C-alpha cells in the first residue's frame, strides 16, 4: 500500500506493516482477534473516510471499519483490507429541547451517556462502558433499558455513512430508506458509519444494581426463583441472571474473586420509590455476598454488570430461547453452573419481552427479538488450549438449550465466526443482501458477520 498516496487527501494517520507501532495499530479491543490488514488508517473526519474508501476502491483493497473492536472475534484476518479505526472521531451534540443526541463514530458510551445525562436524558447503551456506539447499534443494542424502549437500533433517527462509491450519505426514514433499514440491526457491511443520531429518553434516574449470591447447592433454587419472578415484571424492568466466576485481579472486589457466584441484576426505568418493591423478591433469596442496588442516573448503568474496562481476549456466543420451562433451566444449570466444570467467565440469561418483543413498523432490520430470553456465554482464552475449552463449553450449553431455541441468534453476542444464516431469518437476510448488492455490488466494505453478495 502506498501510504503517501492516501495521506495526500487524508488528514489522519496511516500505519503500515513493518512500522514500529504496527502491532498496536492492528490490535482490537478483543485481544483474541488476530487482525492482519493491509494497513490501518485513523480518520479524523467523514472526509477522511471518503478519501480512504476511494483509495481502497481504486487499488483493489477492501475496507473494514472499527470503533473499538469489542466484536472483532467474528471477523476474519482482514487480509487485503484497510482497517479504518474511527476512534478519533469524537464529536458529541445534544439537542436537549428535542431530545436528540448525535455522536460521531469514535464516541464511546461512557462519553455519550454523561453528555445526555446532564440534560436528564438517557441513551440506550449496553452493559460495558467502553463499547463504541456504532458496532453496538448497527448490531442491535441490547441494554438495561431495552424492555422499556427497545433496542438501540430501534431508537435511531438518522445515520451518516460513506458508501462504497465514496459518497457521504445521511439516511433516515425519508432518504435511502432501504439503507437506513439495513444498518439498524443488519451490521456494518453497508458503509462506513461516521455518525449516528438518536431519539433519547427523558429519564433522570433509575433504580438498578445486582444482588450476588454464592453459587453451589442452592444454584437450582435461586435460578429457578428468578425464572418464577421475571415473567410477571412490567416492561419498566429489564433483568439478567448470571453464573459468574471472576479472576483474582486488583479491579475485582476481594469478596468476589475466584468464587462461583450467581448475580441477579435488574434495572427499573424510574425512581426507587416505584421500583424497589418490584425488585425486592430477588434480594431476599438468602444472604448475599453483595447487594449493589441503588438509585443512579442512567449513565451509572455501565458499572452494574462489572464488565472489564480494558482490552482482554474474549470468546462470546449466544442462543435465543423462545421459552424457558424448568427443563431448559435445568439444562442451563447443568452445563453452565458451578458443578459443570465450565471454564466460562460468565454464562447469562437476559430477559426479553416488553418493547424488545414488539415489531414496530419502520424499526429496522432487527425490529425486535423474537425470543423470551437470550443466553450469552463469555470466556477469556488466555491460551490456545483455554480457547478450545471455552468454545467446547459454549457449544455444549447451546446444544443443551437447542430444544427451546429459536432459529436465529442475536448478532452482537455471536463474537466468533458464525454462519450468517444462523443470525438472520431467511427473508431478512435476503433483503439485507439486496441492499448490499445495491450499495456495494463489489463487496468493498465488510463488517462483523459480513453480509456477502452470494
Residue pairs with C-beta under 8 A, 6 or more apart in sequence:
1 14
1 16
1 38
1 39
1 59
1 61
1 82
2 59
3 14
3 16
3 39
5 55
6 14
6 39
6 41
6 51
6 52
6 55
7 14
9 51
9 54
9 55
10 41
10 43
10 48
10 51
10 52
10 55
11 43
11 44
11 45
11 47
11 48
12 41
12 42
12 43
12 44
12 48
12 88
13 41
13 42
14 39
14 40
14 41
14 42
15 21
15 22
15 25
15 26
15 39
15 40
15 41
15 42
16 22
16 39
17 36
17 38
17 39
19 25
22 40
25 40
25 85
26 35
26 36
26 37
26 40
26 83
27 35
27 69
27 311
28 35
28 66
28 68
28 69
28 70
28 72
28 311
29 68
29 69
29 70
29 72
29 130
29 311
30 69
30 70
30 71
30 72
30 73
30 311
30 312
30 313
30 314
30 415
31 311
31 312
31 313
31 314
32 73
32 313
32 314
32 315
32 381
32 387
33 69
33 72
33 73
33 75
34 77
35 69
35 72
35 75
35 77
35 78
35 83
36 77
36 78
36 79
37 64
37 78
37 79
37 80
37 81
37 82
37 83
38 61
38 79
38 80
38 81
38 82
39 82
39 83
40 82
40 83
40 85
41 48
41 52
41 82
41 83
41 84
41 85
42 84
42 85
42 87
42 88
43 49
43 51
43 52
43 84
43 85
43 86
43 88
43 89
44 88
44 89
45 89
45 194
46 89
46 160
46 162
46 168
46 194
46 195
49 65
49 84
49 86
49 162
49 192
49 194
50 162
50 166
50 167
50 168
52 63
52 82
52 84
53 63
53 162
53 164
53 166
53 192
53 444
53 445
54 166
55 61
55 82
56 62
56 63
56 81
56 82
56 444
57 164
57 165
57 166
57 442
57 444
60 80
61 80
61 81
61 82
62 78
62 80
62 81
62 82
62 443
62 444
62 445
62 446
63 81
63 82
63 84
63 164
63 192
63 444
63 445
63 446
64 75
64 78
64 81
64 82
64 83
64 84
64 445
64 446
64 447
65 83
65 84
65 86
65 105
65 134
65 188
65 192
65 193
65 445
65 447
66 72
66 83
66 84
66 85
66 86
66 135
67 85
67 86
67 87
67 105
67 106
67 108
67 132
67 133
67 134
67 135
68 87
68 108
68 130
68 131
68 132
68 135
70 128
70 131
70 132
70 135
70 136
70 415
71 135
71 139
71 412
71 415
71 448
72 415
72 448
73 314
73 315
73 316
73 415
73 416
73 417
74 414
74 415
74 416
74 417
74 418
74 448
74 449
75 446
75 448
75 450
76 417
78 446
81 446
84 192
86 104
86 105
86 106
86 132
86 134
86 192
86 193
86 194
87 106
87 132
88 106
89 104
89 105
89 106
89 107
89 194
89 195
90 104
90 106
90 107
90 111
91 102
91 103
91 104
91 107
91 195
92 101
92 102
92 103
92 104
92 107
92 111
92 112
92 115
93 101
93 102
93 103
94 100
94 101
94 102
94 115
94 116
94 118
94 119
94 121
94 200
95 101
95 102
96 119
96 121
99 121
99 199
99 200
99 201
99 202
100 157
100 197
100 198
100 199
100 200
101 112
101 115
101 116
101 121
101 123
101 197
101 198
101 200
102 195
102 196
102 197
102 198
103 112
103 133
103 195
103 196
103 197
103 198
104 194
104 195
105 132
105 133
105 134
105 192
105 193
105 194
105 195
105 196
106 132
107 132
107 133
108 129
108 130
108 131
108 132
108 133
109 123
109 125
109 126
109 128
109 129
109 130
109 131
109 132
109 133
109 136
109 302
110 129
110 130
110 299
110 302
112 123
112 125
112 133
113 122
113 123
113 125
113 298
113 299
113 302
114 299
116 122
116 123
116 200
116 298
116 299
117 297
117 298
117 299
120 202
120 203
120 204
121 200
121 201
121 202
121 203
122 145
122 200
122 201
122 202
122 203
122 206
122 298
122 299
123 152
123 198
123 200
123 201
123 298
123 299
124 141
124 143
124 145
124 146
124 149
124 150
124 151
124 152
124 155
124 198
124 201
125 131
125 133
125 136
125 141
125 143
125 152
125 301
125 302
126 136
126 141
126 142
126 143
126 144
126 152
126 302
127 143
127 144
127 240
127 301
127 302
127 304
127 305
127 307
128 302
128 305
128 307
128 308
128 309
129 302
129 303
129 307
129 309
130 309
130 310
133 196
134 188
134 193
134 196
135 188
135 412
135 448
136 152
136 412
137 152
137 153
137 156
137 184
137 196
138 153
138 183
138 184
138 185
138 186
138 187
138 188
138 193
138 447
139 153
139 185
139 187
139 188
139 366
139 411
139 412
139 448
140 151
140 152
140 153
140 185
140 366
140 369
140 410
140 411
140 412
141 151
141 152
141 153
141 412
142 151
142 152
142 350
142 356
142 369
142 374
142 410
142 412
142 413
143 152
143 238
143 301
144 206
144 208
144 238
144 267
144 301
144 304
145 201
145 203
145 206
145 238
145 267
145 269
145 298
145 301
146 238
146 352
146 354
146 355
146 356
147 233
147 235
147 236
147 237
147 238
147 351
147 352
147 353
147 354
147 355
147 356
148 201
148 235
148 236
148 238
148 269
148 354
148 355
149 155
149 201
149 269
149 355
150 355
150 356
150 358
150 360
150 363
150 368
151 185
151 356
151 366
151 368
151 369
152 198
153 184
153 185
153 363
153 364
153 365
153 366
154 184
154 355
154 360
154 363
154 364
154 366
154 367
154 368
155 198
155 199
155 200
155 201
156 184
156 196
156 197
156 198
156 199
156 364
157 172
157 197
157 198
157 199
158 170
158 171
158 172
158 180
158 196
158 197
159 170
159 171
159 172
159 180
159 183
159 184
159 193
159 195
159 196
159 197
160 168
160 169
160 170
160 171
160 193
160 194
160 195
160 196
160 197
161 168
161 169
161 171
161 179
161 183
161 190
161 191
161 192
161 193
161 194
162 168
162 169
162 191
162 192
162 194
163 169
163 179
163 190
163 191
163 439
163 440
163 445
164 191
164 439
164 440
164 441
164 442
164 444
164 445
165 439
168 194
169 175
169 176
169 179
169 191
171 177
171 179
171 180
171 183
172 180
173 180
173 362
178 434
178 435
178 438
179 190
179 191
179 435
179 438
179 439
180 364
181 362
181 364
181 365
181 431
181 435
182 190
182 364
182 365
182 431
182 432
182 435
182 436
183 190
183 191
183 193
183 364
183 365
184 363
184 364
184 365
184 366
185 364
185 365
185 366
185 367
185 411
186 364
186 365
186 366
186 424
186 428
186 432
186 435
186 451
187 411
187 447
187 448
187 449
187 450
187 451
188 445
188 447
188 448
189 432
189 436
189 440
189 445
189 446
189 447
189 450
189 451
190 435
190 436
190 439
190 440
190 445
190 447
190 451
191 439
191 440
191 445
192 445
201 269
201 298
203 269
203 270
203 298
204 297
205 270
205 271
205 295
205 296
205 297
205 298
206 267
206 268
206 269
206 270
206 275
206 295
206 296
206 297
206 298
206 300
206 301
207 267
207 268
207 270
207 271
207 272
207 274
207 275
207 276
207 279
207 293
207 294
207 295
207 296
208 265
208 266
208 267
208 268
208 293
208 294
208 296
208 300
208 301
208 304
209 265
209 266
209 291
209 292
209 293
209 294
209 304
210 263
210 264
210 265
210 266
210 290
210 291
210 292
210 293
210 304
210 305
210 306
211 263
211 264
211 265
211 282
211 283
211 285
211 288
211 290
211 291
211 292
211 293
212 244
212 256
212 261
212 262
212 263
212 288
212 289
212 290
212 291
212 292
213 222
213 261
213 262
213 263
213 264
213 285
213 286
213 287
213 288
213 289
214 259
214 260
214 261
214 262
214 289
215 243
215 244
215 260
215 261
215 262
215 337
215 338
216 260
216 338
218 286
219 243
219 262
219 333
219 337
219 338
219 339
220 329
220 330
220 333
220 337
221 285
222 262
222 264
222 285
222 286
223 241
223 262
223 329
223 332
223 333
223 337
224 326
224 329
225 281
225 282
225 285
226 239
226 241
226 264
226 282
227 241
227 324
227 329
229 281
229 282
230 239
230 351
231 353
233 239
233 278
233 351
234 278
234 354
235 353
235 354
235 355
236 268
236 269
236 270
236 274
236 275
236 278
237 266
237 267
237 268
237 269
237 275
237 278
237 279
238 266
238 267
238 269
238 350
238 351
238 354
239 264
239 265
239 266
239 267
239 282
239 350
239 351
240 263
240 264
240 265
240 266
240 305
240 348
240 349
240 350
240 351
241 262
241 263
241 264
241 265
241 348
241 349
242 262
242 263
242 264
242 265
242 346
242 347
242 348
242 349
243 260
243 261
243 262
243 336
243 337
243 338
243 342
243 344
243 346
243 347
243 348
244 256
244 260
244 261
244 262
244 263
244 345
244 346
245 258
245 259
245 260
245 261
245 338
245 344
245 345
245 346
246 252
246 256
246 257
246 258
246 259
246 261
246 306
246 345
247 257
247 258
247 345
247 380
248 257
248 258
249 257
251 308
251 309
252 306
253 290
255 289
255 290
256 289
256 290
259 289
260 337
260 338
261 289
264 282
264 285
265 304
265 305
266 279
266 282
266 293
267 301
267 304
268 274
268 275
268 276
268 278
268 279
271 295
272 294
272 295
279 293
283 291
283 293
292 304
312 380
313 380
313 381
313 382
313 387
314 378
314 379
314 380
314 381
314 415
315 378
315 379
315 380
315 381
315 387
315 390
315 391
315 394
315 415
315 416
316 376
316 377
316 378
316 379
316 413
316 414
316 415
316 416
317 376
317 377
317 391
317 394
317 395
317 398
317 413
317 414
317 415
317 416
317 418
318 374
318 375
318 376
318 377
318 398
318 409
318 410
318 413
318 414
319 374
319 375
319 397
319 398
319 401
319 402
319 405
319 409
320 352
320 369
320 370
320 371
320 373
320 374
320 375
320 405
320 406
320 408
320 409
320 410
321 328
321 349
321 371
321 372
321 373
321 374
321 375
321 401
321 404
321 405
321 406
322 370
322 371
322 372
322 404
322 405
322 406
323 372
323 404
324 349
324 372
324 373
324 404
325 404
327 403
327 404
328 401
328 403
328 404
331 400
331 401
332 347
332 349
332 375
332 397
332 400
332 401
334 340
334 400
335 342
335 393
335 396
335 397
335 400
336 342
336 344
336 347
336 377
336 393
336 397
340 393
342 393
342 397
343 379
343 386
343 389
343 390
343 393
344 377
344 378
344 379
344 390
344 393
344 394
345 378
345 379
345 380
346 376
346 377
346 378
347 375
347 376
347 377
347 378
347 397
348 375
348 376
348 377
348 378
349 373
349 374
349 375
350 373
350 374
350 376
351 372
351 373
352 369
352 371
352 372
352 373
352 374
353 372
356 368
356 369
357 368
357 369
357 370
357 371
358 368
359 367
359 368
360 367
360 368
365 424
365 428
365 431
365 432
366 411
369 410
370 406
370 408
371 406
374 410
374 413
375 397
375 398
375 401
376 410
376 413
377 393
377 394
377 397
377 398
379 386
379 387
379 389
379 390
379 391
379 393
379 394
380 386
380 390
381 387
381 390
391 416
394 416
398 405
407 425
408 422
408 423
408 424
408 425
409 418
409 422
409 423
410 423
411 423
411 424
411 448
411 449
414 422
414 423
414 449
418 449
420 429
420 449
420 450
420 451
420 452
421 429
423 449
424 432
429 451
432 451
433 451
433 452
433 453
436 443
436 451
436 452
436 453
437 453
441 453
443 452
443 453
